[in-house]
């Protein structure tokens, strides 16, 4: 590097070629790309307080525009009080669509603020949740205190739902009935009415194995005979409990309700008078993870379009 060069054999506009990305520079005209950023030639103009072209700041190669290392605090920037810079270029950590730092879930809790996590999102304490209810590690619709209830079941995060069958929460010799209670399921019997399970075999109460064990109009649910043909809006955890044959979001639903950002539970769509009816999920929620993703902070829009809904930006 000599003469008027700004890096080895480049940047002297009279005698040398322009510098490649990653070479040192003083001004845009020194670079083949036309972008001199942070004193080196960069592949893009790379603007904004949370982006750089220097490897020491991003962990990427010199000359590649990338996000500053997640959590970097740039004084005076709009990210200073939002967890610092995010994992996605041009975002703050509390807006980058990635669970990082000490966040309880994506862009909520921890340094992203108390009472910021939505229904169904992960939480560490009630203070992480907008409704102050953290149960089974998720923000829950209620305190969900029953022994045979949980708020973190797959497909229905944040909804307090029942289960049937052997459950570690029940004492030895008891299991969850189809009504969601811990009951003793072994006894001497003369008929099904003597048994909590609803199934008497060889004068002994036992768990059912299929619907045929339970008699007409009943179904076998986790070893317990239970009622079928439940009406819309009734709590359920199996399609065969419902007259419609559709258990959606923990309630019997009039339809399969498979559209984008649609739900049958009033806890998701917000209309308590229409529990069991497929309606758009409330704006700001995304319980089925249909809208979220790395760098995407969208949630359901709450707007119905031709019987469907959509994702919208927070």
C-alpha positions as CSV (number, residue, x, y, z in Angstrom):
1,X,0.0,0.0,0.0
2,X,1.7,3.1,-1.2
3,X,1.1,6.3,-3.1
4,X,-2.5,7.5,-3.1
5,X,-3.9,4.0,-2.5
6,X,-6.5,3.6,0.2
7,X,-5.8,-0.2,0.5
8,X,-3.3,-2.5,-1.2
9,X,-3.2,-1.8,-4.9
10,X,-6.7,-0.1,-5.0
11,X,-8.4,3.2,-4.5
12,X,-6.0,5.4,-6.3
13,X,-8.4,6.7,-8.9
14,X,-5.6,7.7,-11.3
15,X,-3.5,4.6,-11.3
16,X,-5.3,1.7,-9.5
17,X,-8.5,-0.2,-9.7
18,X,-11.4,0.4,-7.3
19,X,-11.4,-1.6,-4.1
20,X,-13.4,-4.8,-3.5
21,X,-15.8,-5.4,-0.7
22,X,-13.9,-5.7,2.6
23,X,-11.1,-3.4,1.5
24,X,-10.5,-0.2,3.3
25,X,-11.9,3.0,1.8
26,X,-12.4,6.7,2.5
27,X,-15.3,7.5,0.2
28,X,-17.8,5.7,-2.1
29,X,-15.8,6.4,-5.2
30,X,-13.0,4.2,-3.8
31,X,-15.2,1.1,-4.0
32,X,-16.3,-1.1,-6.9
33,X,-19.7,-1.4,-5.2
34,X,-20.0,2.4,-4.7
35,X,-20.6,1.8,-1.0
36,X,-18.0,2.9,1.6
37,X,-19.5,2.1,5.0
38,X,-17.7,2.1,8.4
39,X,-14.4,2.7,6.5
40,X,-14.6,-0.4,4.3
41,X,-16.2,-1.2,1.0
42,X,-19.6,-2.8,1.5
43,X,-22.0,-4.8,-0.6
44,X,-24.9,-2.5,0.1
45,X,-25.3,1.1,1.5
46,X,-26.0,-0.6,4.8
47,X,-27.8,2.2,6.7
48,X,-29.3,2.3,10.1
49,X,-27.9,2.2,13.6
50,X,-28.1,-1.6,14.0
51,X,-26.2,-2.6,10.8
52,X,-22.5,-2.7,9.9
53,X,-20.1,-4.0,7.3
54,X,-17.3,-4.8,9.9
55,X,-16.8,-8.4,10.9
56,X,-15.8,-7.4,14.4
57,X,-19.3,-5.9,15.0
58,X,-21.5,-8.4,13.1
59,X,-19.6,-11.8,13.1
60,X,-20.0,-11.9,9.3
61,X,-17.2,-11.3,6.8
62,X,-15.9,-7.8,6.3
63,X,-17.7,-6.1,3.5
64,X,-21.0,-7.9,4.1
65,X,-23.8,-5.7,5.5
66,X,-25.3,-7.5,8.4
67,X,-27.0,-6.9,11.7
68,X,-24.9,-5.9,14.7
69,X,-24.6,-8.8,17.2
70,X,-27.9,-9.3,18.9
71,X,-28.2,-7.2,22.0
72,X,-25.7,-4.5,21.0
73,X,-26.7,-1.2,22.5
74,X,-26.3,1.8,20.2
75,X,-26.8,4.9,22.4
76,X,-29.5,7.2,21.1
77,X,-30.9,4.7,18.7
78,X,-34.6,3.6,18.8
79,X,-33.4,0.2,20.0
80,X,-31.6,1.4,23.1
81,X,-34.6,0.6,25.3
82,X,-35.9,-2.4,23.3
83,X,-33.3,-5.0,24.1
84,X,-30.7,-3.5,21.9
85,X,-30.2,-4.5,18.2
86,X,-32.0,-7.5,16.9
87,X,-31.0,-10.7,15.1
88,X,-32.5,-9.5,11.9
89,X,-30.9,-6.5,10.2
90,X,-32.8,-3.2,10.8
91,X,-34.7,-4.5,13.8
92,X,-34.6,-4.1,17.6
93,X,-34.3,-7.3,19.6
94,X,-37.8,-6.9,20.9
95,X,-39.1,-6.7,17.4
96,X,-37.0,-9.2,15.4
97,X,-39.3,-12.2,15.4
98,X,-36.7,-14.3,17.2
99,X,-36.6,-15.6,20.8
100,X,-33.3,-14.3,22.1
101,X,-31.7,-12.7,25.1
102,X,-33.7,-13.3,28.2
103,X,-37.1,-13.1,26.5
104,X,-39.8,-15.5,27.8
105,X,-41.1,-16.0,24.2
106,X,-40.6,-14.2,20.9
107,X,-40.2,-10.5,21.5
108,X,-42.0,-10.6,24.9
109,X,-41.1,-10.8,28.6
110,X,-37.6,-10.2,30.1
111,X,-36.0,-7.1,28.8
112,X,-38.9,-6.7,26.4
113,X,-41.1,-5.7,29.3
114,X,-43.6,-7.0,31.8
115,X,-47.1,-8.1,30.7
116,X,-46.1,-8.3,27.1
117,X,-46.7,-12.0,26.3
118,X,-49.9,-12.9,24.6
119,X,-52.3,-15.8,25.3
120,X,-50.5,-19.1,24.5
121,X,-47.0,-17.7,24.5
122,X,-44.3,-19.1,26.7
123,X,-43.8,-17.4,30.1
124,X,-41.6,-17.7,33.2
125,X,-43.9,-15.9,35.6
126,X,-47.3,-14.2,35.7
127,X,-45.6,-10.9,35.2
128,X,-44.6,-11.9,31.7
129,X,-48.3,-12.2,30.6
130,X,-50.8,-9.5,29.7
131,X,-53.4,-11.2,31.9
132,X,-50.9,-12.1,34.7
133,X,-51.6,-15.8,34.4
134,X,-48.7,-18.1,33.7
135,X,-49.7,-21.8,33.9
136,X,-47.7,-24.8,32.7
137,X,-45.2,-22.5,31.2
138,X,-47.6,-20.6,29.0
139,X,-49.8,-17.5,29.3
140,X,-53.2,-19.1,30.2
141,X,-56.8,-17.9,29.9
142,X,-57.4,-18.9,33.6
143,X,-55.6,-20.2,36.7
144,X,-56.4,-23.7,35.4
145,X,-56.1,-25.4,38.8
146,X,-57.8,-28.7,38.2
147,X,-55.7,-31.9,38.5
148,X,-56.8,-33.1,35.1
149,X,-56.4,-29.8,33.3
150,X,-53.5,-28.3,31.5
151,X,-52.8,-25.1,29.6
152,X,-49.9,-26.2,27.4
153,X,-51.4,-29.0,25.3
154,X,-50.3,-29.1,21.6
155,X,-52.7,-27.2,19.3
156,X,-54.5,-25.3,22.0
157,X,-51.8,-23.2,23.8
158,X,-53.2,-20.9,26.5
159,X,-56.5,-22.8,26.7
160,X,-57.3,-24.7,29.9
161,X,-58.3,-28.1,28.6
162,X,-59.2,-31.4,30.3
163,X,-57.8,-34.8,29.6
164,X,-58.8,-38.4,30.4
165,X,-56.7,-41.4,31.4
166,X,-53.7,-42.1,33.6
167,X,-52.2,-38.9,34.7
168,X,-49.1,-38.3,37.0
169,X,-51.1,-35.6,38.8
170,X,-53.6,-38.2,40.1
171,X,-52.7,-40.3,43.1
172,X,-51.8,-44.0,42.6
173,X,-54.9,-46.0,41.7
174,X,-56.7,-43.0,40.3
175,X,-56.9,-41.6,36.8
176,X,-58.6,-38.7,35.0
177,X,-62.2,-39.4,34.2
178,X,-63.8,-38.0,31.0
179,X,-65.2,-35.3,33.3
180,X,-61.7,-34.2,34.2
181,X,-61.5,-35.5,37.7
182,X,-59.1,-37.9,39.5
183,X,-61.2,-41.0,40.4
184,X,-60.5,-44.5,41.5
185,X,-61.0,-46.8,38.5
186,X,-60.7,-50.3,40.1
187,X,-63.5,-51.9,42.1
188,X,-65.7,-54.9,42.2
189,X,-68.8,-54.3,40.1
190,X,-72.1,-55.7,38.9
191,X,-72.5,-53.4,36.0
192,X,-71.0,-50.2,34.3
193,X,-72.9,-47.9,36.7
194,X,-70.7,-49.2,39.6
195,X,-67.5,-48.1,37.8
196,X,-65.9,-44.6,37.5
197,X,-64.6,-45.8,34.1
198,X,-68.1,-46.8,33.0
199,X,-66.8,-50.3,32.0
200,X,-67.3,-53.5,34.1
201,X,-65.7,-56.7,32.9
202,X,-65.6,-60.0,34.7
203,X,-67.1,-58.3,37.8
204,X,-64.2,-55.8,38.0
205,X,-64.1,-52.2,37.0
206,X,-61.4,-51.6,34.4
207,X,-60.4,-49.1,31.7
208,X,-62.2,-49.3,28.4
209,X,-60.2,-50.0,25.3
210,X,-62.6,-49.0,22.5
211,X,-66.0,-47.4,22.0
212,X,-67.7,-50.8,21.9
213,X,-66.9,-51.2,25.6
214,X,-69.0,-48.2,26.5
215,X,-72.4,-49.0,25.0
216,X,-74.5,-47.0,22.6
217,X,-74.2,-43.2,22.7
218,X,-70.9,-43.3,24.6
219,X,-67.2,-43.3,23.6
220,X,-64.0,-44.5,25.1
221,X,-61.7,-41.5,26.1
222,X,-58.4,-42.4,27.6
223,X,-59.8,-45.5,29.2
224,X,-63.0,-43.8,30.5
225,X,-66.4,-44.1,28.9
226,X,-67.8,-40.6,28.2
227,X,-70.7,-38.9,26.6
228,X,-70.7,-38.3,22.9
229,X,-72.8,-36.0,20.7
230,X,-71.9,-32.9,22.7
231,X,-73.3,-29.7,21.3
232,X,-71.4,-26.7,19.9
233,X,-69.3,-24.8,22.4
234,X,-69.0,-27.7,24.9
235,X,-65.5,-28.5,26.1
236,X,-63.9,-31.4,24.4
237,X,-60.5,-33.1,23.7
238,X,-61.5,-35.5,21.0
239,X,-63.6,-35.2,17.8
240,X,-65.7,-38.2,18.8
241,X,-67.1,-36.3,21.8
242,X,-68.9,-33.9,19.5
243,X,-72.1,-34.2,17.6
244,X,-70.4,-32.4,14.7
245,X,-67.4,-34.7,14.8
246,X,-65.3,-31.5,15.1
247,X,-63.3,-30.7,18.3
248,X,-61.5,-27.5,17.5
249,X,-59.5,-25.3,20.0
250,X,-60.9,-27.3,22.9
251,X,-64.6,-26.9,22.1
252,X,-67.1,-28.7,19.9
253,X,-67.2,-26.7,16.7
254,X,-69.8,-26.4,13.9
255,X,-67.2,-26.8,11.3
256,X,-63.6,-28.0,10.8
257,X,-62.5,-24.3,11.0
258,X,-59.2,-24.8,9.1
259,X,-59.0,-21.3,7.6
260,X,-56.0,-19.0,8.2
261,X,-56.3,-17.2,11.6
262,X,-59.7,-18.7,12.4
263,X,-60.7,-20.3,15.7
264,X,-63.7,-21.9,17.4
265,X,-62.8,-21.0,21.0
266,X,-64.2,-17.7,22.4
267,X,-60.9,-17.4,24.2
268,X,-59.2,-17.0,20.8
269,X,-61.9,-15.1,18.8
270,X,-63.2,-13.0,21.7
271,X,-67.0,-13.5,21.3
272,X,-68.3,-15.4,24.4
273,X,-71.8,-15.6,22.8
274,X,-70.4,-17.5,19.8
275,X,-68.2,-20.2,21.5
276,X,-68.1,-23.2,19.1
277,X,-68.5,-21.0,16.0
278,X,-65.6,-20.5,13.6
279,X,-64.6,-16.8,13.7
280,X,-61.5,-14.7,13.1
281,X,-58.9,-14.9,15.8
282,X,-58.5,-11.6,17.7
283,X,-56.1,-9.1,16.4
284,X,-52.7,-9.4,18.1
285,X,-53.0,-13.2,18.8
286,X,-51.4,-16.0,16.8
287,X,-52.1,-19.2,18.9
288,X,-51.6,-21.5,16.0
289,X,-48.3,-19.9,14.9
290,X,-49.7,-19.2,11.4
291,X,-48.2,-15.7,11.0
292,X,-45.0,-15.6,13.1
293,X,-41.5,-16.5,12.1
294,X,-37.9,-15.2,12.1
295,X,-37.9,-11.5,11.3
296,X,-41.7,-11.6,11.0
297,X,-43.6,-10.0,13.9
298,X,-47.1,-10.3,12.3
299,X,-50.0,-11.8,14.2
300,X,-53.6,-12.4,13.1
301,X,-55.4,-9.3,11.9
302,X,-58.8,-10.0,13.3
303,X,-60.5,-9.2,10.0
304,X,-62.7,-11.7,8.1
305,X,-62.5,-11.8,4.3
306,X,-64.9,-14.2,2.6
307,X,-65.1,-16.5,5.5
308,X,-61.4,-16.5,6.1
309,X,-59.0,-14.2,8.0
310,X,-55.4,-13.0,7.5
311,X,-52.1,-12.0,9.1
312,X,-51.4,-8.4,9.9
313,X,-48.5,-6.4,11.3
314,X,-48.3,-5.7,15.0
